[in-house]
Amino acid sequence: MYLLRCINNSLYCGVNNDLDKRLRQHNGEIAGGAKYTRANGPCVLAYQEQVKDRSTALKRECEIKSMTRDEKLTLL
């Protein structure tokens, strides 16, 4: 689970097991990545959590996406 800070100072939350590759995708260096981050990039890694499995990661992603911006900023 990770949070990216985009060039417009917004935060983007996602889940992936190859974060280096995913960040390159988000920044348009290689194919893939979310439309949001390609449009608001470049993005930098602001926060990451290691979790035991994908199910736990998706639950945590859902928790973080439901947080307010201020709550997300306390994680950083």
Backbone as CSV, one residue per row, in Angstrom:
resi,resn,N_x,N_y,N_z,CA_x,CA_y,CA_z,C_x,C_y,C_z
1,MET,0.857,-1.152,0.000,0.000,0.000,0.000,0.907,1.219,0.000
2,TYR,0.557,2.216,-0.806,1.413,3.388,-0.923,0.582,4.646,-1.139
3,LEU,1.186,5.774,-0.808,0.622,7.089,-1.104,1.636,7.850,-1.940
4,LEU,1.150,8.453,-3.009,1.986,9.317,-3.836,1.548,10.756,-3.638
5,ARG,2.520,11.666,-3.698,2.201,13.094,-3.712,2.417,13.567,-5.143
6,CYS,1.356,14.105,-5.726,1.412,14.568,-7.112,1.876,16.019,-7.167
7,ILE,2.193,16.478,-8.370,2.735,17.823,-8.546,1.757,18.906,-8.085
8,ASN,0.451,18.607,-8.120,-0.549,19.577,-7.660,-0.803,19.449,-6.157
9,ASN,0.073,18.703,-5.463,0.038,18.497,-4.013,-1.101,17.578,-3.562
10,SER,-1.754,16.903,-4.493,-2.785,15.935,-4.123,-2.111,14.619,-3.732
11,LEU,-2.884,13.750,-3.088,-2.380,12.444,-2.672,-3.127,11.352,-3.428
12,TYR,-2.396,10.337,-3.856,-2.973,9.206,-4.576,-2.607,7.938,-3.825
13,CYS,-3.593,7.105,-3.548,-3.389,5.866,-2.793,-3.525,4.667,-3.722
14,GLY,-2.645,3.683,-3.559,-2.726,2.482,-4.372,-2.075,1.283,-3.704
15,VAL,-2.208,0.140,-4.354,-1.649,-1.125,-3.873,-0.876,-1.760,-5.014
16,ASN,0.324,-2.248,-4.723,1.113,-2.933,-5.735,2.248,-3.677,-5.064
17,ASN,2.747,-4.734,-5.707,3.861,-5.484,-5.123,5.201,-5.171,-5.788
18,ASP,5.212,-4.320,-6.802,6.455,-3.860,-7.434,6.379,-2.339,-7.524
19,LEU,6.677,-1.695,-6.416,6.453,-0.256,-6.302,7.331,0.566,-7.243
20,ASP,8.574,0.156,-7.450,9.444,0.906,-8.366,8.848,0.941,-9.774
21,LYS,8.417,-0.216,-10.242,7.811,-0.282,-11.578,6.518,0.525,-11.619
22,ARG,5.696,0.392,-10.579,4.407,1.088,-10.560,4.603,2.600,-10.559
23,LEU,5.569,3.091,-9.812,5.838,4.530,-9.791,6.264,5.014,-11.173
24,ARG,7.076,4.229,-11.860,7.470,4.588,-13.229,6.257,4.611,-14.154
25,GLN,5.316,3.688,-13.934,4.083,3.696,-14.726,3.269,4.951,-14.424
26,HIS,3.110,5.267,-13.153,2.343,6.451,-12.771,2.934,7.721,-13.383
27,ASN,4.246,7.768,-13.488,4.904,8.960,-14.017,5.060,8.937,-15.534
28,GLY,4.489,7.929,-16.190,4.493,7.881,-17.646,5.799,7.443,-18.269
29,GLU,6.728,6.913,-17.463,8.007,6.450,-18.006,7.851,5.138,-18.760
30,ILE,6.905,4.307,-18.327,6.585,3.062,-19.013,5.064,2.947,-19.085
31,ALA,4.580,2.070,-19.924,3.134,1.925,-20.129,2.430,1.508,-18.842
32,GLY,1.215,2.007,-18.674,0.415,1.689,-17.493,0.257,2.916,-16.617
33,GLY,-0.229,2.724,-15.424,-0.420,3.840,-14.507,-1.815,4.400,-14.614
34,ALA,-2.243,5.031,-13.554,-3.585,5.603,-13.491,-3.655,6.896,-14.298
35,LYS,-4.800,7.145,-14.917,-4.992,8.394,-15.663,-4.744,9.597,-14.760
36,TYR,-5.203,9.498,-13.515,-5.066,10.626,-12.590,-3.604,11.010,-12.390
37,THR,-2.753,10.029,-12.140,-1.354,10.359,-11.868,-0.618,10.778,-13.134
38,ARG,-1.000,10.230,-14.269,-0.370,10.675,-15.521,-0.726,12.129,-15.794
39,ALA,-1.953,12.531,-15.452,-2.403,13.905,-15.690,-1.867,14.879,-14.647
40,ASN,-1.560,14.387,-13.453,-1.139,15.261,-12.354,0.279,14.972,-11.891
41,GLY,1.052,14.332,-12.732,2.427,13.971,-12.381,3.408,15.045,-12.780
42,PRO,4.639,14.866,-12.434,5.178,13.652,-11.841,4.792,13.518,-10.366
43,CYS,4.776,12.285,-9.905,4.424,11.984,-8.522,5.642,11.394,-7.816
44,VAL,5.702,11.603,-6.512,6.783,11.032,-5.707,6.172,10.181,-4.600
45,LEU,6.890,9.167,-4.206,6.439,8.312,-3.118,6.476,9.105,-1.820
46,ALA,5.336,9.180,-1.142,5.247,9.925,0.110,5.169,9.002,1.317
47,TYR,4.617,7.795,1.113,4.385,6.885,2.242,4.158,5.484,1.704
48,GLN,4.613,4.494,2.451,4.299,3.116,2.085,4.185,2.268,3.337
49,GLU,3.380,1.236,3.240,3.209,0.265,4.319,3.424,-1.124,3.747
50,GLN,4.120,-1.954,4.481,4.252,-3.363,4.132,3.131,-4.113,4.839
51,VAL,2.433,-4.949,4.130,1.356,-5.749,4.708,1.584,-7.214,4.347
52,LYS,0.886,-8.108,5.060,1.172,-9.538,4.892,0.640,-10.145,3.599
53,ASP,-0.460,-9.585,3.064,-1.021,-10.145,1.835,-1.882,-9.110,1.115
54,ARG,-2.304,-9.454,-0.093,-3.068,-8.515,-0.927,-4.404,-8.144,-0.296
55,SER,-5.059,-9.093,0.335,-6.344,-8.823,0.978,-6.203,-7.745,2.050
56,THR,-5.175,-7.869,2.868,-4.913,-6.871,3.909,-4.593,-5.524,3.276
57,ALA,-3.824,-5.541,2.200,-3.460,-4.301,1.509,-4.695,-3.594,0.962
58,LEU,-5.612,-4.354,0.369,-6.822,-3.749,-0.195,-7.720,-3.174,0.897
59,LYS,-7.794,-3.850,2.034,-8.575,-3.321,3.160,-7.962,-2.024,3.670
60,ARG,-6.631,-2.016,3.784,-5.943,-0.809,4.264,-6.102,0.325,3.257
61,GLU,-6.021,0.019,1.974,-6.221,1.031,0.936,-7.610,1.653,1.078
62,CYS,-8.609,0.837,1.304,-9.979,1.318,1.478,-10.079,2.232,2.698
63,GLU,-9.426,1.840,3.803,-9.413,2.678,5.008,-8.802,4.045,4.710
64,ILE,-7.672,4.030,4.031,-6.964,5.282,3.759,-7.745,6.152,2.786
65,LYS,-8.359,5.551,1.788,-9.149,6.335,0.833,-10.357,6.985,1.493
66,SER,-10.818,6.432,2.604,-11.960,7.024,3.304,-11.534,8.108,4.294
67,MET,-10.229,8.282,4.501,-9.722,9.312,5.415,-9.820,10.693,4.784
68,THR,-9.860,11.700,5.641,-9.767,13.073,5.159,-8.320,13.343,4.754
69,ARG,-8.112,14.421,4.040,-6.746,14.787,3.654,-5.869,14.985,4.882
70,ASP,-6.391,15.666,5.900,-5.607,15.898,7.116,-5.218,14.587,7.793
71,GLU,-6.128,13.628,7.808,-5.807,12.323,8.396,-4.715,11.624,7.595
72,LYS,-4.785,11.734,6.278,-3.743,11.136,5.436,-2.400,11.808,5.692
73,LEU,-2.415,13.114,5.864,-1.163,13.836,6.095,-0.503,13.430,7.405
74,THR,-1.287,12.989,8.391,-0.679,12.542,9.651,0.124,11.258,9.449
75,LEU,-0.195,10.483,8.414,0.577,9.279,8.117,1.977,9.623,7.618
76,LEU,2.078,10.760,6.956,3.351,11.143,6.356,4.286,11.628,7.429
